[in-house]
């Protein structure tokens, strides 16, 4: 992570999945609606660091691929997704 850059955690699962359990501070933007415009509506700019998370990593990888074609360059897929996040006992609700 680069110092001074804004950092966002975006959960691309469906709202029901997000409501069951999610990483604290994660913003829910379902994969079907992920776009530069959807992120901009949440205050996320193309130059920000965006960490994408889903259940296990597959959907977040697809989201990263879609956003990379829309000007985002600092995209990171959270390996193992929410399952790994919870297993590691990282902050979640």
Phi, psi and omega in degrees: 000139181266130180300139177091341178280143174292148183230132180228145175247116184246120178266119186262013177282170178290154183307321179297319178294317179300317181296329180295310178197139178205157176295136175302146179076357180286140176259129182270116172226099184304147183310318182296345181244003182294125177197166177301321180294317180298320178292319179300324179296338177263007178085016182261125181258160182300333182274354180284158173277125183238117176261123183254135183223146173222212180286308185229351176124344184287310181294323180293329176293319177296321178297318179298318179298317180295315183289331179295332177278359181243021173099356178276131183243340183254067182252138181224130177269124179285107184298129180086349175061205182295328178302313180291322180303310181292318178302326180277002180057035174284158186304124179211160180239000000 
